[in-house]
């Protein structure tokens, strides 16, 4: 029970946002991504709004085949249900988004799609659809089109049933991530150099590591994968360290440079220890902190 509760507290959505941008990376520049998009002035937000900027360019990713100009994506955490009410709530988001245009008809209904992501197969929901006369068609493995009269084009993505190399990032957003997917994701991620891509990789890994600690512990014991994961996380943490130093410099203008930089360094050491299961010495070694200063930081951890 305790382990389940811990996983229930995992912030899944940042990982989902990163995974979706990685999913559609082959068409980088074709889409705009708006996270937690506000619907009006009240705090009613969709998980992700994806705006397609060019209509004539084909989308390579299977999930993007259905995409039109305006695409609403909702993500359900692995422990969440997906009921008929959840389905209609997402439909409600789409209706609100269409109805909140600055002028009548600004957002055509035929240019709006809905995508709902969930780790497990929603058997009861699909049974309801069939009883209601809606057609559910598996367009690609794990990707189900829902054809219902007078509604927006809709797909439900069962991430555990996705197949193919292009969906690794979404399959990692599970409490039952597969070792082969993790290894393939790490191997591919090591070669990414675009800062945005690497930020998305970090978001996916942070969630997946938190949800699959035993699996990642096993992978760390495999020398080749351990080195790749360490190098990847080291690179990511070095980027974070650079940001920490920048924050430290900014804080130094206000409260003293040394104190601000030290707080940022301590935060980065803690992140390395948490994500990589490293000791304080291993984390500080990866950060190239001089040996004579390590006891000072240890005392403040």
Beta strands, then each sheet from edge to edge (+ up, - down):
strand 1: 31-38
strand 2: 45-52
strand 3: 70-75
strand 4: 112-118
strand 5: 135-140
strand 6: 143-147
strand 7: 153-158
sheet 1: 1+ 2- 3+ 4+ 7+ 6- 5+
end
